[in-house]
Amino acid sequence: MLGKFGIRFKKTEVIFHLMKERVVEAKRLVGKKTVRGKTYEYEYYTLPLNLYIPKSMIEKHGTKYILQVDEDSGTITIKPTEGK
């Protein structure tokens, strides 16, 4: 495409990404399992959308996180909020 003053411009396409972002809090769940007559208890943490989060991240960053969902590419990003 030839623009003003004879300069060539490349036509570019603008792509808008639809990304949803929200602040979520991890839930603590306690599970029980029976193996050979003995009952074991364990704890784990989940975020919305059934995302499991390691206990070490909870101990390091706390329970509040920012959840970003990019619907175009299908990626989910979890970021800790500032402070514990």
Rosetta constraint file for C-alpha pairs under 8 A:
AtomPair CA 1 CA 8 HARMONIC 5.74 0.50
AtomPair CA 1 CA 9 HARMONIC 5.68 0.50
AtomPair CA 1 CA 10 HARMONIC 6.65 0.50
AtomPair CA 1 CA 11 HARMONIC 7.31 0.50
AtomPair CA 2 CA 6 HARMONIC 5.88 0.50
AtomPair CA 2 CA 7 HARMONIC 5.89 0.50
AtomPair CA 2 CA 8 HARMONIC 4.69 0.50
AtomPair CA 2 CA 9 HARMONIC 6.39 0.50
AtomPair CA 3 CA 7 HARMONIC 5.34 0.50
AtomPair CA 3 CA 8 HARMONIC 5.85 0.50
AtomPair CA 3 CA 9 HARMONIC 6.46 0.50
AtomPair CA 17 CA 70 HARMONIC 7.23 0.50
AtomPair CA 17 CA 71 HARMONIC 7.80 0.50
AtomPair CA 17 CA 72 HARMONIC 6.37 0.50
AtomPair CA 18 CA 70 HARMONIC 6.07 0.50
AtomPair CA 18 CA 71 HARMONIC 5.95 0.50
AtomPair CA 18 CA 72 HARMONIC 6.40 0.50
AtomPair CA 19 CA 68 HARMONIC 6.65 0.50
AtomPair CA 19 CA 69 HARMONIC 5.55 0.50
AtomPair CA 19 CA 70 HARMONIC 4.37 0.50
AtomPair CA 19 CA 71 HARMONIC 6.23 0.50
AtomPair CA 19 CA 72 HARMONIC 7.93 0.50
AtomPair CA 20 CA 68 HARMONIC 5.62 0.50
AtomPair CA 20 CA 69 HARMONIC 5.19 0.50
AtomPair CA 20 CA 70 HARMONIC 6.51 0.50
AtomPair CA 20 CA 71 HARMONIC 7.89 0.50
AtomPair CA 21 CA 66 HARMONIC 6.88 0.50
AtomPair CA 21 CA 67 HARMONIC 5.67 0.50
AtomPair CA 21 CA 68 HARMONIC 4.40 0.50
AtomPair CA 21 CA 69 HARMONIC 6.45 0.50
AtomPair CA 22 CA 66 HARMONIC 5.72 0.50
AtomPair CA 22 CA 67 HARMONIC 5.46 0.50
AtomPair CA 22 CA 68 HARMONIC 6.68 0.50
AtomPair CA 23 CA 64 HARMONIC 6.96 0.50
AtomPair CA 23 CA 65 HARMONIC 5.77 0.50
AtomPair CA 23 CA 66 HARMONIC 4.54 0.50
AtomPair CA 23 CA 67 HARMONIC 6.17 0.50
AtomPair CA 24 CA 47 HARMONIC 7.04 0.50
AtomPair CA 24 CA 48 HARMONIC 7.40 0.50
AtomPair CA 24 CA 64 HARMONIC 5.81 0.50
AtomPair CA 24 CA 65 HARMONIC 5.42 0.50
AtomPair CA 24 CA 66 HARMONIC 6.14 0.50
AtomPair CA 24 CA 67 HARMONIC 6.70 0.50
AtomPair CA 25 CA 47 HARMONIC 6.62 0.50
AtomPair CA 25 CA 63 HARMONIC 5.41 0.50
AtomPair CA 25 CA 64 HARMONIC 4.50 0.50
AtomPair CA 25 CA 65 HARMONIC 6.18 0.50
AtomPair CA 26 CA 45 HARMONIC 6.02 0.50
AtomPair CA 26 CA 46 HARMONIC 5.41 0.50
AtomPair CA 26 CA 47 HARMONIC 4.86 0.50
AtomPair CA 26 CA 48 HARMONIC 7.84 0.50
AtomPair CA 26 CA 53 HARMONIC 8.00 0.50
AtomPair CA 26 CA 63 HARMONIC 5.06 0.50
AtomPair CA 26 CA 64 HARMONIC 6.46 0.50
AtomPair CA 26 CA 65 HARMONIC 7.67 0.50
AtomPair CA 27 CA 45 HARMONIC 5.42 0.50
AtomPair CA 27 CA 46 HARMONIC 5.38 0.50
AtomPair CA 27 CA 47 HARMONIC 6.49 0.50
AtomPair CA 27 CA 63 HARMONIC 7.83 0.50
AtomPair CA 28 CA 43 HARMONIC 6.87 0.50
AtomPair CA 28 CA 44 HARMONIC 5.94 0.50
AtomPair CA 28 CA 45 HARMONIC 4.67 0.50
AtomPair CA 28 CA 46 HARMONIC 6.85 0.50
AtomPair CA 29 CA 43 HARMONIC 5.61 0.50
AtomPair CA 29 CA 44 HARMONIC 5.44 0.50
AtomPair CA 29 CA 45 HARMONIC 5.99 0.50
AtomPair CA 29 CA 46 HARMONIC 7.65 0.50
AtomPair CA 30 CA 41 HARMONIC 6.80 0.50
AtomPair CA 30 CA 42 HARMONIC 5.71 0.50
AtomPair CA 30 CA 43 HARMONIC 4.39 0.50
AtomPair CA 30 CA 44 HARMONIC 6.51 0.50
AtomPair CA 31 CA 41 HARMONIC 5.63 0.50
AtomPair CA 31 CA 42 HARMONIC 5.25 0.50
AtomPair CA 31 CA 43 HARMONIC 6.00 0.50
AtomPair CA 31 CA 44 HARMONIC 7.75 0.50
AtomPair CA 32 CA 39 HARMONIC 6.65 0.50
AtomPair CA 32 CA 40 HARMONIC 5.59 0.50
AtomPair CA 32 CA 41 HARMONIC 4.53 0.50
AtomPair CA 32 CA 42 HARMONIC 6.43 0.50
AtomPair CA 33 CA 39 HARMONIC 5.58 0.50
AtomPair CA 33 CA 40 HARMONIC 5.22 0.50
AtomPair CA 33 CA 41 HARMONIC 6.51 0.50
AtomPair CA 34 CA 38 HARMONIC 5.41 0.50
AtomPair CA 34 CA 39 HARMONIC 4.24 0.50
AtomPair CA 34 CA 40 HARMONIC 6.14 0.50
AtomPair CA 35 CA 39 HARMONIC 6.41 0.50
AtomPair CA 35 CA 40 HARMONIC 7.69 0.50
AtomPair CA 44 CA 52 HARMONIC 7.61 0.50
AtomPair CA 44 CA 53 HARMONIC 7.65 0.50
AtomPair CA 44 CA 54 HARMONIC 7.32 0.50
AtomPair CA 44 CA 55 HARMONIC 6.63 0.50
AtomPair CA 45 CA 52 HARMONIC 5.97 0.50
AtomPair CA 45 CA 53 HARMONIC 5.59 0.50
AtomPair CA 45 CA 54 HARMONIC 6.86 0.50
AtomPair CA 45 CA 55 HARMONIC 6.73 0.50
AtomPair CA 46 CA 50 HARMONIC 6.27 0.50
AtomPair CA 46 CA 51 HARMONIC 5.47 0.50
AtomPair CA 46 CA 52 HARMONIC 4.43 0.50
AtomPair CA 46 CA 53 HARMONIC 5.70 0.50
AtomPair CA 47 CA 51 HARMONIC 5.10 0.50
AtomPair CA 47 CA 52 HARMONIC 6.33 0.50
AtomPair CA 47 CA 53 HARMONIC 7.13 0.50
AtomPair CA 53 CA 57 HARMONIC 7.02 0.50
AtomPair CA 53 CA 58 HARMONIC 7.67 0.50
AtomPair CA 54 CA 58 HARMONIC 6.86 0.50
AtomPair CA 55 CA 59 HARMONIC 6.28 0.50
AtomPair CA 56 CA 60 HARMONIC 6.15 0.50
AtomPair CA 57 CA 61 HARMONIC 5.78 0.50
AtomPair CA 57 CA 62 HARMONIC 7.29 0.50
AtomPair CA 58 CA 62 HARMONIC 4.70 0.50
AtomPair CA 58 CA 63 HARMONIC 5.67 0.50
AtomPair CA 60 CA 84 HARMONIC 7.91 0.50
AtomPair CA 61 CA 80 HARMONIC 6.21 0.50
AtomPair CA 61 CA 81 HARMONIC 7.73 0.50
AtomPair CA 61 CA 83 HARMONIC 7.04 0.50
AtomPair CA 61 CA 84 HARMONIC 5.49 0.50
AtomPair CA 62 CA 80 HARMONIC 7.87 0.50
AtomPair CA 62 CA 83 HARMONIC 7.79 0.50
AtomPair CA 62 CA 84 HARMONIC 4.79 0.50
AtomPair CA 63 CA 84 HARMONIC 7.67 0.50
AtomPair CA 64 CA 80 HARMONIC 6.52 0.50
AtomPair CA 64 CA 81 HARMONIC 6.07 0.50
AtomPair CA 64 CA 84 HARMONIC 7.94 0.50
AtomPair CA 65 CA 78 HARMONIC 6.57 0.50
AtomPair CA 65 CA 79 HARMONIC 5.59 0.50
AtomPair CA 65 CA 80 HARMONIC 4.40 0.50
AtomPair CA 65 CA 81 HARMONIC 5.21 0.50
AtomPair CA 66 CA 78 HARMONIC 5.79 0.50
AtomPair CA 66 CA 79 HARMONIC 5.07 0.50
AtomPair CA 66 CA 80 HARMONIC 6.04 0.50
AtomPair CA 66 CA 81 HARMONIC 6.24 0.50
AtomPair CA 67 CA 76 HARMONIC 7.13 0.50
AtomPair CA 67 CA 77 HARMONIC 5.90 0.50
AtomPair CA 67 CA 78 HARMONIC 4.88 0.50
AtomPair CA 67 CA 79 HARMONIC 6.61 0.50
AtomPair CA 68 CA 76 HARMONIC 5.70 0.50
AtomPair CA 68 CA 77 HARMONIC 5.03 0.50
AtomPair CA 68 CA 78 HARMONIC 6.48 0.50
AtomPair CA 69 CA 74 HARMONIC 7.18 0.50
AtomPair CA 69 CA 75 HARMONIC 6.08 0.50
AtomPair CA 69 CA 76 HARMONIC 4.65 0.50
AtomPair CA 69 CA 77 HARMONIC 6.52 0.50
AtomPair CA 70 CA 74 HARMONIC 5.52 0.50
AtomPair CA 70 CA 75 HARMONIC 5.35 0.50
AtomPair CA 70 CA 76 HARMONIC 6.39 0.50
AtomPair CA 71 CA 75 HARMONIC 7.14 0.50
